[in-house]
């Protein structure tokens, strides 16, 4: 469906010139000669954005903007004027205008402003769509994220247990919810428990419940998470932080479908799909004795890896724009725009807090810079400092491409060798951890290491 634009101006030639520009982009353009006519058209037809002249006969542009905002608070409006004062421009922004365009305007200026307005519309449409599509909520256009969505689509409709690997802040709970909502238990409860947030002495009561008087402070009987999730899904986040005693009891539930509440003498049966997540290397935990091997293999029927943000830098700007619009709608303000130089710095940052860190930054920018442009100076010091050493922490040099003189095949191999070598160095040769950084399966990374002629310490 083409985007529909309403141009409100008492000069017919202005409407015609804007229409010629926008129709060349496949948009539908309609005109109105006054504010009153514009409001009448909006009540009868759907428009995705409005270009509104400030100087109109009858009700002027600012009065019309006030009425627009009252009836259609989320409709993007770009103000247009040939001789407006700064005060009127500021007032238009305060009333919720998305942008301000001065006459005479160039074709590029019209396209830039309208494209920005349509991006706001499309982001809102995407946000609404995400609420009903569990896979669409897992954002990102990069190859690793597309692969992850495909895996969730295959595994979700089954009743299989899944162990979700990923660093903190990558969105492991979102993956678990997607699996549940695609599965046969979608109409039953989705119960979650963060094992790292519960003291070891209370984790068993949280999981299995407890009878009255089972421990100090147990003044009433309590229902555990397994009981609450009966016939539904239980998501055990950060399961690597669960005590060995609790691990043994979880294993019994997975094997036999039964457990005993703390302090009880009777056994209860339960039917639960268990999904688990961890940012730790559970294979290492098995080797070191802090995680049960039998439980590990019961949980990891299907492993899924959520890639960190630093290995998919192309997703950063898309995610940021989505979060900016979401928070702007939440706070009732206009989302800030991003200067290209700021976008480049954000893409080059390593994002140790992953998507959660990016979301926090987006909300901060909406609160401090709503309706304005985000420049380099508005970014946190750690983002600016990272940019000083070049993209993704490498020396900036003279700005030339390091593989520019190589044939494409050799350049790709050189880049891959550098990325794999750097990932292995970060984790002191630990292939499992390096694979997670790169968004690869461990076995695939072993194959790439051998193909690139690198030393594989795990197999040496």
Buried (B, 14 or more C-beta within 10 A) or exposed (E): EEBBBBBBBBEEEBBBBBBEBBEEBEBBBBBBBBBBBBBEBBEEEEBBBBBBBBBBEEBBBBEBBEBBBEEBEEBBBBBBBEEBEEEBBEBBBEBBBBBBBEEEBEEEBBBBBBEBBBBBBBBBEBBEEBEEEBBBBBBBEBEBBEBBBEBBBEBBEBEBBBBBBBBBBBBBBBBBBBBBBBBEBBEBBBBBBBBBEBEEEBBBBBBBBBBEEBEEEBEEBBEBBBBBBBEBBBBBBBBBBBBEEBBEBBBBBBEEEEBBBBBBEEEBEBEBBBBBBBBBBBBBBBEEEBBBEEBBEBBBBBBBBBBBBBBBBEBBBBBBBBBBBBBBBEEEBBBBBBBEEBBBBBBBBBBEBBBBBBBEBBBEBBEEBBBEEBBBEBBEEEBBEBBEEEBBEEEEEEEEEEBEEBEEEEBEBBBBBEBBBBBBEEBEBBBBBBBBBBBBBBEEBBEBBEEEEEEBEEEE
